[in-house]
Amino acid sequence: MRLTEDHHDFRSSVRHFVDTVVNPHVDEWEHDGAFPAHDLFPKAAAVGLLGIEYDPAYGGLGADHSFQLVACEELGRLRSAGVGMAIGVQSMMATPSLAELGTDAQKTEFLAPAIAGTAVAAIAVTEPDTGSDVARLRTRARRDGDDWVISGRKTFITNGTQADWICLLARTSDEGGYKGISQILVPTTTPGFSVSRRLTKLGNHASDTAELVFDDVRVPVANTIGEVGRGFQQQMQQFVVERMYAAYVTVGQCDRALEQTRRFALERTVFGGPLASKQYVAFRLAELQAQVDLLRSHNRQTCEARIAGEDITRMASVAKLTAGRLVREVADTCLQFHGGMGYVEETWTSRFFRDARLASIGGGADEVMLQVLARLDGLPA
Amino acid sequence: MKIVVCVKFAPDSTAPRKFSSDDTVDRVSVDGILSELDENAVEEALKIRESAASDAEVVVLTMGPEQARTAITKTLQMGADAGVHVVDDAIHGSDSIASSRVLAAALERTGFDLAVCGMASTDGGMSVVPAMLAERLGVPQLTMASEVKVDGTAVTIRRDGEVATETVEATMPLVLSVTDAANEPRYPSFKGIMAAKKKPVEELTLGDLGVDAGEVGSAAAWTTVESIEERPARTAGTIVTDDGTGADQLVAFLAERKFV
């Protein structure tokens, strides 16, 4: 897939947004443990970041997936993975099912303000006892007339303390397993909804992460996305988009990290010459950049397949698995080559190192990706 | 209201810049962009259009090689309505006097209520073209505005000088130049990028403007560049080791160069 002048221009705009609107504030947000989503998202929306592929009737750009790829690569250059992730949740994790399967009324009420950045969205799947094994989730929505009455707990919810609405995955029948699960739109102003805890994490400090409680939360059955009982399958498709976010953003993160480390290695003098003149250092940096280039190529091929309407489950899983491992290796190497300075908080490598760790856990852990791939290869994993 | 913004295609100030063999700024083989200070001019024009009581149009005017089209494209992506590009081999090497001759002729051809310029170009940096345009066109000039207010055809600016802040007012048609303090230029959105493809850009030659080739270009320039030398490579500098007389050595160093 070759990118055009339009992609290049859009990339410049997103880079400008990252450099001038976001990056100057991330140190403060990292320190505060949250970024002001209601202030930042309308600015992200003005560039077009929150509804790239969505219907212009709801404020989307109506562009194809390749512009999403470009946007994510640039969001990877953000000096805080947490802020990029929060934008990713809004645009590629909490909203794809709604955009694809939602009714006009649902899209008007929930999608349009999310695209405009006036409403903050979150996706709630994981529960205190249920992470990767999604089919074990226990949050229950019982039908009462035209309403769902929801009870349960969700955890590790990005944007959770600031969200205006939540794309909730809940059990709507007693069939068990992956059957009888539905995706339900829940406004956070609904009585019975509460944020029980804001979680302190290893990294992604600028992004708020919450544990949520649903205590007899009553929302209309009309808030169900797509088909009642098909939520598991719908969420699996939504996860595919989420994986592409992770894979695309990794390329931007690694490009920036390797650029900065190359520059450092050229300037830093050690044993009578620049650090970069040591063959080990130069070769390691070259090899990691080569791996980033391979991921970039794979991402673009996956992007092309998605635009063509092909099933990209396998390609997206390969991308996510590769990205998670690669960004951790790049972060570790960049920190190592900065030596003691790499370990102090004032050097960018520290934050990058701790933020990168999530890449192999969030959005489908490495082991889940391997399970998907093993099963696709016919192995009984 | 017709607002015409004069913009320049200048070498990217963050990339390596060089000169051509005829000692003119190389605008062809280097990365060129819309001169950053002209973004403020475009932004001001767009703001005036957006707050105008009646229909207003923003046309962007540039002169320069084919590549200068990218500067126009950027302004159309920001929201300008149309572009005018004066392309003619004879323009090459024009000084600011000749540039103002071409731009004034183009402004007369397009017509304008407000001609807006940036405070300076990021390459030449002379800040003289707005005044020259006003003189050639016989209209008032409101230059170096850090704040602009438009009320009907009356324009009032605030000019922050080194010793005083002036308020200057004039009536359209006029030439306005704005500083980088006047506003925060917008960046093209995706919608702007797509919309720009459908906006008209007119290409004109000197002939179209009735400007004689002999009036412009290197040969007509009022100044000539006799030679260009590269800046000498940085030297290692002086390192003062403090052996108890460090402060004295620093003072002597600065005094010798008349800094203290």
Chai-1 contact restraints between the chains, C-beta under 6 A:
chainA,res_idxA,chainB,res_idxB,connection_type,confidence,min_distance_angstrom,max_distance_angstrom,comment,restraint_id
A,D6,B,I193,contact,1.0,0.0,6.0,A-B,restraint_1
A,D9,B,I193,contact,1.0,0.0,6.0,A-B,restraint_2
A,F10,B,F190,contact,1.0,0.0,6.0,A-B,restraint_3
A,F10,B,I193,contact,1.0,0.0,6.0,A-B,restraint_4
A,S13,B,Y187,contact,1.0,0.0,6.0,A-B,restraint_5
A,S13,B,P188,contact,1.0,0.0,6.0,A-B,restraint_6
A,H16,B,Y187,contact,1.0,0.0,6.0,A-B,restraint_7
A,V47,B,S189,contact,1.0,0.0,6.0,A-B,restraint_8
A,G48,B,S189,contact,1.0,0.0,6.0,A-B,restraint_9
A,G48,B,F190,contact,1.0,0.0,6.0,A-B,restraint_10
A,L61,B,F190,contact,1.0,0.0,6.0,A-B,restraint_11
